[in-house]
Amino acid sequence: MTQNTEICPICLDSLAQDGDHQICSLSCGHLCGLSCLQKWFSDSNGPPSCPKCRKSVDPSCIISLKWNGTLPKDNASIQELKCMLDKNISKCQKLEQEIGRIEREINISSAKIKKNTQPAQSIVTINKVSLKYPSLILEKKVNSAFKLAANEKKVVFSEQKDNFFGISSFDGDSFCEGSFIKLHSLQIKDISLSQYDPMMISTVSFDTYIKASSLRTDQCLTEIETKIPLWSCSWIRSNVIGAGGTNGIFMHTHIHQRMLKKYHHFSSSSSLDFSTNHQFIRKSLVSWTFLMVFKQFSFL
């Protein structure tokens, strides 16, 4: 603004640097002459308000300004510009999120098209990049995740929601998210997808329960209490789950008959830990005696 061009919105006369018509600022940011403001408030019948924007103001909060004839920008205009800036930033963030979602959908669709239209090629090549067109196709933030399992049908992972530990899943083709299944009161220590039915999963926890759930209905079908904390699990048959507990205890249960059989303490200092292969593969060090006995159990 140039010198001596700002006018009082009450008398429409130029604002002064000092004297009776000295420039003053209200709490809303608008500028007026001091004498005009005093007369404005004395003549007003209702609550004190700004003569320009009509917002309620406190007459005791009038601020007399010292200036050299060059006025600063109107505070109200600056506030409006800040609001516009915040709105534009919010719109940009939403557009970036939408662009990211569309890019992920394009990547998934492109992968499906390539799979259906191109002949199968070996991933491993000589002197070439082994993975073509790497890209992020799925991203999800989870709480207290501990275990993950996957097959051609599902990607399953453990997580915590509302003080419950359970499992969530994604479809292996479309990556559509399934429902969260509440299962255990303590951290899930192992999850195992059945090699006999890709939509069945078993879980074990330190809460001493073995649970079998269906990913078709997102429900727990069977639970068996073992009375001991559990470390690992695997499917022995389509209806039989094996589990490893503390103090080296191995057990198996029939999910329909709800029968639990426990076997010897194979090691007093370590717990059993199995993988989800057709035969259990131990992850912790155990004795040769355990291996021989375990081989016998694999024929149950």
Backbone bond lengths (Angstrom), bond angles and torsions (degrees), N, CA, C in turn:
res aa  C-N    CA-C-N  psi(-1)  N-CA   C-N-CA  omega(-1)  CA-C   N-CA-C  phi
1 M - - - 1.456 - - 1.523 110.05 -
2 T 1.345 115.86 144.39 1.455 119.87 179.39 1.509 109.93 -89.11
3 Q 1.312 115.71 166.65 1.457 121.69 -174.80 1.524 111.21 -67.71
4 N 1.383 117.05 137.86 1.456 124.42 174.33 1.531 113.25 60.96
5 T 1.316 119.30 34.72 1.464 122.09 177.36 1.524 111.71 -111.35
6 E 1.358 118.23 -14.07 1.466 121.37 -179.05 1.524 108.57 -81.35
7 I 1.355 115.13 135.16 1.466 119.29 -177.25 1.514 109.45 -117.62
8 C 1.317 115.01 157.83 1.464 121.64 177.62 1.526 108.38 -78.61
9 P 1.363 119.18 129.62 1.472 120.89 -179.02 1.526 113.23 -70.48
10 I 1.347 118.12 -8.42 1.465 120.43 -178.87 1.530 110.78 -92.68
11 C 1.364 116.11 -53.90 1.473 119.51 -177.80 1.515 113.38 -100.89
12 L 1.332 116.96 -7.07 1.463 123.92 -179.29 1.525 112.55 61.21
13 D 1.326 117.20 24.57 1.461 122.70 175.83 1.526 108.37 -103.29
14 S 1.334 116.84 162.64 1.465 120.61 -178.92 1.519 110.57 -66.42
15 L 1.313 115.43 144.46 1.454 120.69 176.48 1.516 109.83 -77.89
16 A 1.349 115.67 145.80 1.468 121.07 -177.05 1.519 110.50 -103.14
17 Q 1.364 113.54 159.20 1.464 118.86 178.37 1.528 110.96 -78.39
18 D 1.332 116.98 -24.69 1.469 121.06 178.30 1.525 108.29 -156.85
19 G 1.318 115.97 -176.33 1.458 120.08 179.48 1.519 112.26 87.95
20 D 1.371 115.11 -165.25 1.470 119.98 -176.32 1.523 112.32 -64.40
21 H 1.313 116.98 -33.03 1.475 120.85 -177.43 1.534 111.78 -101.17
22 Q 1.348 115.43 32.36 1.473 119.96 -179.43 1.530 110.53 -62.87
23 I 1.309 115.69 144.13 1.459 121.26 -179.61 1.526 110.44 -64.22
24 C 1.353 116.61 134.76 1.475 122.94 179.76 1.526 109.60 -134.95
25 S 1.298 114.04 155.62 1.468 120.03 -179.73 1.524 109.70 -118.34
26 L 1.341 116.05 136.78 1.458 122.20 174.28 1.532 109.89 -92.86
27 S 1.340 116.11 171.16 1.464 120.43 -177.95 1.529 112.07 -65.37
28 C 1.340 117.72 -22.79 1.456 120.88 178.30 1.518 112.15 -81.10
29 G 1.356 117.39 -11.06 1.454 121.18 177.76 1.514 115.06 102.62
30 H 1.322 118.99 -8.94 1.454 120.87 -179.09 1.537 111.06 -80.31
31 L 1.330 116.14 152.30 1.464 123.18 -173.02 1.533 110.01 -110.31
32 C 1.336 116.01 136.76 1.470 122.14 179.17 1.526 109.00 -145.63
33 G 1.348 114.77 168.91 1.452 120.10 173.87 1.523 110.29 -79.69
34 L 1.363 117.88 144.04 1.457 122.38 -175.00 1.528 111.80 -61.28
35 S 1.344 117.91 -48.98 1.474 120.46 -177.52 1.534 111.07 -64.78
36 C 1.322 116.58 -36.06 1.466 120.10 178.70 1.521 111.03 -66.53
37 L 1.317 116.42 -39.97 1.465 120.44 178.93 1.525 111.03 -64.12
38 Q 1.335 116.25 -44.14 1.463 119.87 -179.44 1.530 110.53 -61.28
39 K 1.327 117.16 -41.38 1.463 120.83 178.75 1.526 110.73 -69.53
40 W 1.351 115.06 -37.47 1.474 120.06 179.64 1.532 110.78 -60.41
41 F 1.343 116.49 -44.49 1.456 120.10 -178.47 1.535 111.48 -71.10
42 S 1.338 116.93 -36.29 1.474 119.57 -179.25 1.524 111.89 -70.13
43 D 1.340 117.34 -31.98 1.464 121.18 -179.01 1.524 112.48 -86.03
44 S 1.348 117.11 -13.27 1.462 120.13 -176.14 1.528 111.04 -73.92
45 N 1.342 117.22 135.26 1.462 122.34 178.68 1.529 112.49 -87.80
46 G 1.337 117.36 -29.71 1.460 121.87 -177.39 1.522 111.67 -97.91
47 P 1.309 117.33 -164.14 1.467 121.68 177.75 1.519 110.88 -63.08
48 P 1.318 118.32 146.45 1.473 121.22 -179.68 1.524 110.72 -57.96
49 S 1.321 116.94 136.26 1.455 121.38 -179.54 1.514 109.83 -144.95
50 C 1.348 115.04 162.71 1.467 120.77 178.40 1.522 108.87 -72.89
51 P 1.324 118.99 134.04 1.474 121.07 -179.40 1.524 112.86 -69.65
52 K 1.316 117.10 -12.82 1.469 119.79 -176.97 1.527 112.03 -100.83
53 C 1.342 117.49 -50.15 1.473 120.16 -176.80 1.521 113.22 -106.01
54 R 1.336 118.15 -8.41 1.462 125.14 178.20 1.530 113.82 68.42
55 K 1.301 117.98 15.48 1.459 119.86 175.57 1.520 109.96 -75.55
56 S 1.339 116.30 148.29 1.459 120.86 178.82 1.532 109.89 -66.14
57 V 1.325 116.01 135.55 1.464 121.31 -179.33 1.521 108.91 -135.54
58 D 1.336 115.58 163.38 1.457 122.78 177.65 1.530 107.93 -102.82
59 P 1.322 118.95 114.79 1.478 120.32 -178.60 1.525 112.61 -58.22
60 S 1.338 117.30 -26.98 1.459 119.12 -179.50 1.521 112.54 -74.51
61 C 1.332 116.91 -9.67 1.471 121.03 -177.41 1.523 112.10 -102.13
62 I 1.321 117.69 19.23 1.464 120.38 175.85 1.531 109.00 -68.95
63 I 1.324 116.26 132.56 1.466 121.24 -177.89 1.526 108.82 -113.36
64 S 1.344 116.47 119.29 1.465 121.38 174.98 1.520 108.71 -80.34
65 L 1.328 116.27 131.70 1.458 121.25 -175.28 1.527 110.81 -103.16
66 K 1.319 114.45 142.04 1.458 121.29 172.58 1.514 107.27 -102.35
67 W 1.336 116.98 122.70 1.462 118.69 -176.15 1.514 109.83 -148.24
68 N 1.299 115.25 168.41 1.470 120.97 -175.54 1.523 111.78 -107.77
69 G 1.335 115.80 16.85 1.463 118.86 -179.90 1.514 113.25 102.07
70 T 1.351 116.93 -13.92 1.469 120.48 177.15 1.519 107.94 -104.58
71 L 1.318 118.25 116.21 1.456 122.72 -172.20 1.524 111.95 -87.27
72 P 1.326 115.43 144.85 1.471 118.15 172.34 1.523 109.84 -73.93
73 K 1.300 115.53 169.32 1.461 120.00 177.76 1.521 110.01 -68.67
74 D 1.316 115.20 149.45 1.459 122.29 179.13 1.531 109.99 -62.19
75 N 1.341 116.82 126.33 1.470 120.76 -179.41 1.527 112.04 -59.97
76 A 1.314 116.52 -35.71 1.459 119.73 179.95 1.519 110.82 -63.80
77 S 1.329 117.50 -40.49 1.461 120.49 178.55 1.516 110.89 -64.86
78 I 1.330 116.31 -39.08 1.468 120.09 178.25 1.518 110.26 -63.28
79 Q 1.338 117.34 -40.31 1.461 121.37 179.77 1.523 111.06 -64.44
80 E 1.339 115.47 -39.82 1.465 119.07 178.02 1.523 110.67 -64.18
81 L 1.326 117.08 -40.16 1.460 120.79 178.86 1.525 110.95 -64.93
82 K 1.352 117.31 -38.38 1.459 120.36 177.78 1.527 111.14 -63.87
83 C 1.342 116.11 -41.44 1.465 119.66 178.46 1.523 110.97 -62.72
84 M 1.335 116.55 -42.23 1.460 120.31 178.20 1.522 111.19 -63.56
85 L 1.346 116.13 -39.11 1.462 120.41 179.05 1.530 110.90 -64.22
86 D 1.345 116.84 -44.55 1.469 120.69 179.30 1.524 111.05 -61.18
87 K 1.336 116.88 -41.36 1.465 120.28 179.23 1.526 111.19 -64.14
88 N 1.331 116.49 -41.19 1.460 119.83 -179.89 1.529 111.49 -67.46
89 I 1.348 116.68 -37.51 1.467 120.10 177.46 1.519 110.11 -64.13
90 S 1.338 116.56 -42.30 1.466 120.65 178.30 1.531 111.23 -62.32
91 K 1.328 116.64 -41.71 1.464 120.12 178.14 1.522 110.88 -63.39
92 C 1.334 117.21 -40.82 1.474 121.01 179.33 1.525 111.06 -63.28
93 Q 1.348 117.13 -41.66 1.456 120.40 179.18 1.526 111.34 -63.24
94 K 1.342 116.86 -42.43 1.466 120.30 178.39 1.522 111.00 -64.63
95 L 1.341 116.86 -39.11 1.461 120.06 178.10 1.520 111.35 -65.84
96 E 1.342 117.52 -39.00 1.467 120.52 177.69 1.518 111.19 -63.82
97 Q 1.345 117.50 -40.93 1.458 120.73 176.96 1.527 111.07 -63.33
98 E 1.323 116.28 -41.88 1.459 120.05 179.81 1.525 111.13 -66.33
99 I 1.334 116.32 -38.95 1.469 120.23 177.25 1.523 110.39 -63.14
100 G 1.355 117.02 -42.06 1.462 120.39 177.90 1.517 112.04 -61.82
101 R 1.349 116.02 -41.54 1.473 119.44 178.75 1.529 110.92 -64.29
102 I 1.320 117.25 -43.46 1.462 120.89 179.76 1.524 110.91 -64.15
103 E 1.349 117.05 -40.28 1.469 120.38 178.83 1.525 110.98 -62.39
104 R 1.353 116.94 -40.92 1.465 119.23 178.19 1.529 111.11 -64.23
105 E 1.345 116.99 -40.83 1.461 119.78 177.93 1.522 110.94 -64.60
106 I 1.319 117.23 -38.10 1.472 120.83 177.90 1.525 110.31 -64.01
107 N 1.348 116.51 -42.30 1.467 120.01 179.43 1.521 111.30 -62.31
108 I 1.349 116.50 -42.71 1.468 120.14 179.44 1.525 110.11 -64.81
109 S 1.338 117.64 -45.30 1.462 121.29 -179.61 1.527 111.20 -64.44
110 S 1.333 116.81 -40.58 1.461 120.23 179.25 1.521 111.31 -63.34
111 A 1.345 116.05 -40.00 1.459 119.61 178.85 1.524 111.23 -64.34
112 K 1.335 117.02 -40.09 1.468 120.66 178.52 1.528 110.68 -65.53
113 I 1.336 116.93 -41.67 1.465 120.66 -179.49 1.521 110.45 -63.83
114 K 1.333 116.79 -45.27 1.466 120.73 179.49 1.524 111.06 -62.26
115 K 1.346 115.58 -38.90 1.466 119.44 -179.42 1.522 111.28 -65.95
116 N 1.339 117.09 -35.57 1.461 120.79 -176.33 1.523 113.56 -85.96
117 T 1.325 118.04 -23.00 1.465 120.17 -173.46 1.518 113.65 -107.27
118 Q 1.347 118.94 -21.80 1.454 120.76 -177.14 1.512 110.55 -105.30
119 P 1.342 117.73 145.57 1.465 120.38 175.46 1.515 110.47 -66.70
120 A 1.322 115.03 151.23 1.467 120.19 -179.46 1.522 110.29 -62.81
121 Q 1.312 116.53 135.77 1.455 122.85 178.39 1.514 109.70 -124.84
122 S 1.299 115.47 149.05 1.463 120.24 178.69 1.522 109.37 -68.07
123 I 1.328 115.63 134.05 1.462 119.94 179.91 1.523 110.44 -70.83
124 V 1.313 116.41 -36.71 1.461 121.08 -177.37 1.514 109.55 -84.44
125 T 1.317 117.28 121.12 1.460 122.26 177.46 1.519 109.44 -130.52
126 I 1.294 116.66 163.87 1.462 122.08 -178.08 1.527 108.98 -94.84
127 N 1.332 114.50 129.61 1.460 122.03 178.21 1.528 112.95 57.64
128 K 1.317 117.12 28.67 1.459 121.69 175.94 1.513 109.56 -134.87
129 V 1.321 116.01 162.13 1.457 120.02 176.97 1.526 108.51 -67.20
130 S 1.338 117.30 130.28 1.461 120.81 -174.33 1.521 112.35 -74.17
131 L 1.330 118.91 -28.57 1.460 122.06 -177.51 1.523 109.09 -116.26
132 K 1.330 116.03 122.58 1.454 120.75 -179.37 1.528 110.80 -94.69
133 Y 1.310 115.49 140.99 1.453 123.80 176.09 1.528 112.69 51.99
134 P 1.337 118.23 56.86 1.473 118.67 176.95 1.515 110.50 -67.25
135 S 1.328 115.65 138.77 1.462 119.58 179.89 1.519 108.99 -161.11
136 L 1.312 115.38 156.80 1.459 121.69 176.61 1.529 108.91 -81.93
137 I 1.348 116.38 120.11 1.458 119.80 -179.65 1.516 111.76 -113.53
138 L 1.324 117.91 -7.66 1.462 119.66 179.61 1.518 109.43 -154.77
139 E 1.318 116.09 132.94 1.457 121.34 177.43 1.525 108.32 -144.23
140 K 1.350 116.47 127.90 1.459 120.37 -179.21 1.525 109.08 -148.41
141 K 1.312 115.97 133.39 1.450 121.40 176.29 1.524 109.19 -88.49
142 V 1.335 116.59 126.99 1.465 120.70 -178.48 1.526 109.62 -123.99
143 N 1.319 115.49 160.17 1.460 121.77 -176.08 1.523 110.00 -109.27
144 S 1.330 116.92 124.64 1.467 123.31 176.29 1.522 112.13 55.28
145 A 1.332 117.07 42.38 1.462 120.67 176.56 1.521 109.88 -69.51
146 F 1.350 117.03 142.54 1.459 120.49 -176.76 1.531 112.50 -134.24
147 K 1.338 118.08 -38.57 1.457 122.05 -176.47 1.528 110.65 -131.10
148 L 1.349 115.12 150.02 1.453 121.58 177.40 1.522 109.12 -140.14
149 A 1.331 116.73 140.47 1.456 122.33 175.92 1.519 108.32 -140.71
150 A 1.337 116.49 152.48 1.460 119.92 -177.39 1.521 110.42 -150.48
151 N 1.324 115.11 148.72 1.459 122.36 168.72 1.519 107.31 -141.02
152 E 1.337 117.27 -168.20 1.459 119.70 -176.57 1.524 112.71 -69.23
153 K 1.331 117.72 -15.98 1.454 121.23 -177.95 1.524 113.46 -98.85
154 K 1.343 116.92 -39.91 1.451 120.74 -169.79 1.527 112.19 -139.24
155 V 1.334 114.33 151.72 1.461 123.44 165.84 1.525 106.19 -115.15
156 V 1.338 116.85 117.97 1.465 121.89 -172.73 1.527 108.92 -120.86
157 F 1.334 116.53 140.09 1.455 120.77 178.36 1.526 109.06 -145.45
158 S 1.320 114.92 151.26 1.464 120.38 177.96 1.525 109.81 -88.48
159 E 1.327 116.75 149.19 1.460 121.68 175.63 1.522 109.41 -160.75
160 Q 1.334 115.69 172.68 1.461 122.18 -178.52 1.515 109.96 -114.99
161 K 1.353 115.50 133.74 1.461 121.53 175.55 1.524 108.79 -142.84
162 D 1.322 116.49 129.98 1.471 122.05 175.57 1.526 111.68 52.38
163 N 1.327 117.02 47.04 1.471 123.50 177.16 1.528 113.05 66.00
164 F 1.331 118.09 13.58 1.456 122.50 174.61 1.528 109.30 -115.85
165 F 1.334 116.35 145.22 1.455 121.80 173.34 1.525 108.13 -103.57
166 G 1.317 116.49 131.21 1.451 120.33 -178.47 1.506 110.94 -154.90
167 I 1.330 116.29 -160.13 1.460 121.55 -178.47 1.516 110.20 -127.03
168 S 1.318 115.31 147.13 1.457 123.29 170.92 1.523 107.32 -124.37
169 S 1.326 116.84 161.27 1.464 119.02 -175.21 1.517 110.70 -146.77
170 F 1.350 114.26 159.69 1.454 122.64 172.79 1.528 108.43 -126.20
171 D 1.316 115.92 145.90 1.455 120.30 174.56 1.523 109.47 -68.13
172 G 1.321 116.99 136.40 1.460 121.12 -175.92 1.510 113.93 -67.64
173 D 1.327 118.45 -22.91 1.472 121.68 -178.98 1.519 112.22 -98.79
174 S 1.326 116.70 -53.29 1.468 120.28 -174.63 1.520 113.77 -93.08
175 F 1.361 117.10 -14.60 1.459 122.89 -176.58 1.527 112.11 62.47
176 C 1.335 116.45 25.16 1.459 119.73 173.15 1.529 108.86 -73.10
177 E 1.330 116.21 137.60 1.465 120.37 -175.02 1.522 110.88 -84.79
178 G 1.344 115.36 135.64 1.451 120.79 175.28 1.520 111.28 -88.67
179 S 1.323 116.06 -179.71 1.462 120.87 -178.98 1.527 110.82 -78.37
180 F 1.337 115.06 154.53 1.471 120.64 175.02 1.522 108.50 -78.01
181 I 1.343 117.37 131.19 1.461 122.74 179.94 1.527 108.37 -106.67
182 K 1.341 117.34 113.71 1.456 121.57 176.90 1.519 109.26 -73.57
183 L 1.348 116.91 127.11 1.458 119.23 -174.38 1.522 114.23 -130.20
184 H 1.343 118.41 -48.92 1.454 120.89 -168.92 1.526 111.01 -127.80
185 S 1.339 113.96 157.30 1.463 120.39 177.44 1.526 112.18 -91.07
186 L 1.355 117.40 -15.46 1.457 122.71 176.93 1.530 109.49 -124.16
187 Q 1.328 116.49 171.89 1.456 122.00 -176.06 1.530 111.66 -55.25
188 I 1.340 115.92 134.45 1.464 121.31 175.04 1.523 108.77 -74.35
189 K 1.336 116.81 123.90 1.452 121.57 -176.25 1.525 113.21 -92.45
190 D 1.330 118.41 -22.74 1.466 119.96 178.75 1.517 109.23 -159.27
191 I 1.339 115.69 146.83 1.457 122.59 172.89 1.522 107.98 -131.13
192 S 1.336 116.34 146.11 1.460 120.76 -176.55 1.519 109.73 -141.28
193 L 1.339 116.18 120.66 1.456 121.01 173.69 1.523 108.83 -83.04
194 S 1.322 115.98 135.22 1.460 120.22 -177.28 1.521 110.92 -70.04
195 Q 1.347 116.01 134.98 1.459 120.40 174.85 1.528 111.71 -80.21
196 Y 1.342 115.71 -9.10 1.465 120.79 178.93 1.530 111.72 -93.69
197 D 1.305 116.74 -32.28 1.461 122.57 178.06 1.524 107.24 -140.38
198 P 1.335 118.04 107.23 1.475 120.63 -174.21 1.518 114.34 -64.25
199 M 1.340 118.37 -9.35 1.459 121.17 -179.67 1.520 112.65 -102.99
200 M 1.338 117.11 9.88 1.463 121.75 176.09 1.525 109.21 -110.85
201 I 1.344 115.91 142.27 1.458 120.77 -177.73 1.524 109.30 -141.68
202 S 1.321 115.48 142.95 1.459 121.14 175.70 1.520 109.38 -114.14
203 T 1.342 116.76 148.89 1.459 122.29 179.00 1.528 109.23 -138.02
204 V 1.336 115.92 149.81 1.462 121.45 174.33 1.520 108.78 -134.41
205 S 1.336 115.82 157.26 1.457 120.67 -174.42 1.519 109.80 -151.24
206 F 1.318 115.45 168.00 1.461 120.87 174.54 1.529 111.91 -70.39
207 D 1.353 117.30 -6.32 1.466 118.50 175.97 1.532 111.92 -79.88
208 T 1.352 116.83 5.74 1.483 126.94 172.75 1.521 113.04 79.23
209 Y 1.320 120.66 9.49 1.463 121.63 -177.67 1.529 111.47 -103.54
210 I 1.349 115.27 139.56 1.460 123.10 164.36 1.523 106.38 -99.67
211 K 1.339 117.03 130.49 1.460 119.47 -179.02 1.526 109.79 -131.88
212 A 1.335 115.02 138.32 1.466 122.39 175.85 1.526 107.92 -113.71
213 S 1.340 116.46 129.06 1.461 121.28 -175.27 1.524 110.32 -129.08
214 S 1.332 114.85 155.45 1.462 121.77 177.86 1.522 109.69 -105.46
215 L 1.338 116.76 128.47 1.459 121.19 176.16 1.529 111.20 -83.06
216 R 1.332 117.32 -6.83 1.464 120.51 174.98 1.528 110.59 -74.21
217 T 1.343 114.43 -42.42 1.470 120.07 -177.30 1.522 113.37 -107.54
218 D 1.345 116.75 -4.70 1.471 121.68 -177.57 1.526 110.74 56.05
219 Q 1.342 116.13 46.52 1.459 121.28 -178.89 1.523 110.12 -137.29
220 C 1.338 114.02 150.39 1.464 120.56 172.80 1.532 108.02 -79.70
221 L 1.337 116.92 126.64 1.455 121.31 -177.43 1.520 112.93 -95.50
222 T 1.328 116.45 -36.88 1.463 120.63 -176.12 1.519 109.76 -144.95
223 E 1.331 116.77 142.48 1.457 121.53 172.41 1.528 109.12 -136.72
224 I 1.313 116.01 137.66 1.456 122.45 -179.22 1.514 108.55 -129.70
225 E 1.314 117.72 125.28 1.453 122.52 178.10 1.524 109.31 -87.46
226 T 1.333 116.62 129.73 1.469 121.20 -176.61 1.526 113.32 -105.38
227 K 1.327 118.17 -11.83 1.467 124.19 -179.77 1.527 113.66 74.11
228 I 1.342 118.47 -0.02 1.468 121.24 177.45 1.524 109.16 -133.02
229 P 1.334 118.60 148.67 1.465 121.07 175.83 1.532 110.41 -62.31
230 L 1.336 116.19 142.86 1.464 121.50 -175.03 1.526 111.07 -116.23
231 W 1.337 114.50 145.37 1.459 120.90 -177.65 1.523 113.12 -108.40
232 S 1.362 117.44 -37.21 1.458 119.33 -169.81 1.516 110.84 -150.31
233 C 1.354 115.39 162.22 1.455 120.48 179.85 1.512 110.06 -153.17
234 S 1.360 115.17 159.89 1.459 121.55 176.05 1.518 108.73 -163.86
235 W 1.324 115.64 157.09 1.464 120.98 179.31 1.520 109.23 -86.91
236 I 1.360 116.78 125.75 1.456 122.06 175.81 1.521 109.83 -91.54
237 R 1.316 115.97 -42.31 1.449 123.43 173.28 1.524 108.73 -135.55
238 S 1.334 116.07 -179.13 1.459 119.32 -178.81 1.515 112.27 -65.44
239 N 1.343 117.00 -20.08 1.459 120.37 -179.44 1.527 112.85 -127.95
240 V 1.334 117.12 14.62 1.460 121.87 -178.55 1.524 109.34 -128.33
241 I 1.339 115.59 129.41 1.469 122.14 179.22 1.519 108.85 -115.77
242 G 1.331 116.98 131.98 1.449 122.03 172.69 1.516 110.05 -99.75
243 A 1.336 116.88 147.98 1.465 120.86 -178.47 1.514 109.97 -143.26
244 G 1.328 116.33 148.13 1.455 123.65 175.31 1.507 110.40 -111.52
245 G 1.323 117.50 131.99 1.454 121.50 -178.36 1.505 112.65 -117.82
246 T 1.326 116.05 -173.57 1.453 121.17 178.68 1.526 110.51 -67.73
247 N 1.329 115.70 159.16 1.466 123.06 -179.52 1.526 112.49 61.30
248 G 1.341 117.47 26.42 1.447 120.59 174.23 1.503 115.29 71.30
249 I 1.314 120.08 24.52 1.459 122.44 -179.40 1.524 109.97 -86.69
250 F 1.344 115.47 130.75 1.457 121.58 174.20 1.522 108.72 -111.20
251 M 1.344 116.40 142.07 1.462 119.91 -179.85 1.518 109.10 -148.08
252 H 1.325 117.31 161.18 1.456 120.81 171.80 1.516 108.42 -140.25
253 T 1.351 115.35 153.69 1.458 120.60 -176.71 1.515 110.35 -138.84
254 H 1.312 116.07 145.33 1.459 123.02 174.70 1.531 107.40 -91.97
255 I 1.340 116.91 120.20 1.465 119.99 -170.37 1.524 112.31 -71.07
256 H 1.337 118.52 -21.22 1.461 120.58 179.70 1.525 111.29 -91.77
257 Q 1.320 116.60 -41.75 1.460 120.16 -179.41 1.525 112.30 -85.04
258 R 1.360 116.64 -11.29 1.469 122.50 178.57 1.529 111.13 55.44
259 M 1.344 115.82 39.49 1.468 121.72 177.71 1.519 109.01 -100.16
260 L 1.328 116.52 135.98 1.458 122.47 -177.95 1.517 109.51 -119.72
261 K 1.343 116.48 126.97 1.466 121.68 176.72 1.529 108.80 -120.66
262 K 1.327 115.98 129.24 1.455 122.02 178.86 1.520 109.45 -108.90
263 Y 1.336 115.79 150.44 1.448 121.28 -178.74 1.523 110.11 -123.20
264 H 1.314 115.47 -174.37 1.451 122.56 -169.06 1.522 112.79 -60.54
265 H 1.322 114.41 158.91 1.471 121.17 169.91 1.518 106.99 -78.38
266 F 1.312 116.86 106.62 1.460 119.15 -175.88 1.524 111.69 -79.27
267 S 1.310 117.46 -27.01 1.460 120.15 -180.00 1.516 107.95 -150.83
268 S 1.293 116.82 134.72 1.463 120.32 -178.33 1.508 112.70 -83.06
269 S 1.329 117.52 -10.03 1.467 119.35 -174.43 1.514 113.50 -118.57
270 S 1.330 118.26 -4.22 1.464 118.69 -178.14 1.515 110.06 -138.47
271 S 1.328 115.31 158.89 1.455 122.11 178.66 1.519 109.55 -102.62
272 L 1.322 117.16 155.89 1.451 121.23 178.77 1.513 109.19 -79.84
273 D 1.318 115.14 145.21 1.448 120.24 179.45 1.522 107.85 -142.96
274 F 1.348 117.51 121.09 1.452 121.47 -174.12 1.514 110.21 -117.29
275 S 1.331 116.44 162.16 1.463 121.73 172.68 1.509 108.94 -103.07
276 T 1.322 117.31 -179.99 1.456 120.58 -176.16 1.526 112.01 -99.87
277 N 1.316 119.40 25.89 1.450 121.60 175.15 1.528 109.78 -78.33
278 H 1.357 116.55 174.41 1.457 120.16 179.21 1.519 110.46 -61.31
279 Q 1.304 117.23 -36.35 1.456 121.38 172.56 1.522 107.58 -109.17
280 F 1.359 116.62 142.14 1.458 120.40 178.35 1.522 109.61 -67.45
281 I 1.343 116.17 133.13 1.464 121.49 175.87 1.512 106.99 -114.69
282 R 1.281 119.09 117.09 1.449 121.63 -174.68 1.519 110.20 -71.30
283 K 1.349 115.47 143.76 1.449 122.13 178.82 1.527 110.99 -105.39
284 S 1.316 117.73 -20.46 1.458 120.32 179.48 1.521 109.16 -110.88
285 L 1.332 116.72 160.84 1.457 122.42 -177.18 1.513 110.44 -74.40
286 V 1.329 115.98 125.15 1.450 122.39 176.64 1.518 107.99 -136.18
287 S 1.320 116.25 170.82 1.459 120.37 -173.59 1.518 112.47 -80.55
288 W 1.344 115.98 163.60 1.461 121.81 177.93 1.524 110.33 -63.15
289 T 1.313 117.19 -32.37 1.468 120.84 177.17 1.517 110.29 -59.80
290 F 1.332 116.36 -43.25 1.453 120.06 177.66 1.522 111.63 -59.34
291 L 1.341 117.56 -41.96 1.451 120.78 -179.39 1.523 111.49 -61.73
292 M 1.319 117.22 -40.70 1.457 120.83 -179.64 1.534 110.68 -67.53
293 V 1.322 116.42 -43.93 1.464 119.88 179.12 1.516 109.84 -66.14
294 F 1.322 116.51 -42.19 1.458 120.93 -179.67 1.522 111.24 -61.24
295 K 1.331 118.06 -37.97 1.449 121.83 177.55 1.530 110.23 -59.11
296 Q 1.328 115.64 -36.75 1.446 119.55 177.94 1.536 111.01 -67.93
297 F 1.328 115.99 -38.32 1.464 119.38 -178.46 1.524 111.66 -67.46
298 S 1.325 117.69 -28.57 1.464 120.57 -175.10 1.524 111.81 -65.53
299 F 1.294 119.31 -10.17 1.454 121.48 178.71 1.516 113.01 -97.19
300 L 1.353 116.90 12.38 1.463 120.23 179.55 1.518 109.85 -63.46
